[in-house]
């Protein structure tokens, strides 16, 4: 192995400019393995007294839609998401505004084509990049 001042200087320069493999874990929560709580649906806050949540694995989404629990297949890429139209839900009934919100939320999840992580915030985006739903990490 080579050594000496010139070799050390080249190695230091490579490390400082990112040429060497210096992979660091990503800062902040990741989509899979984090629990998310809805803060905005179509730029409006959730109905008072409701809690809408999402949790992801690499192959599934699940959570509470405000009245019913839901789950279904999901495909995740780097910044992309595709939720199956085959989302399943429990079959409880709730007051009109809560059910209206639930239908809108589940439609937004199905319409999501991309996601953005910013610190402890998750935003689901449609195919045009418009925000559908925003969440905050809870665990």
Secondary structure by P-SEA (a helix, b strand, c coil): ccccaaaaaaaaaaaaaccccccccccccccccbbbbbccccccccccccccbbbbcccbbbbbcccbbbbbbbbbcccbbbbbcccccccccccaaaaaaaaaaaaaaaacccccccccbbbbbcccccccbbbbbcc
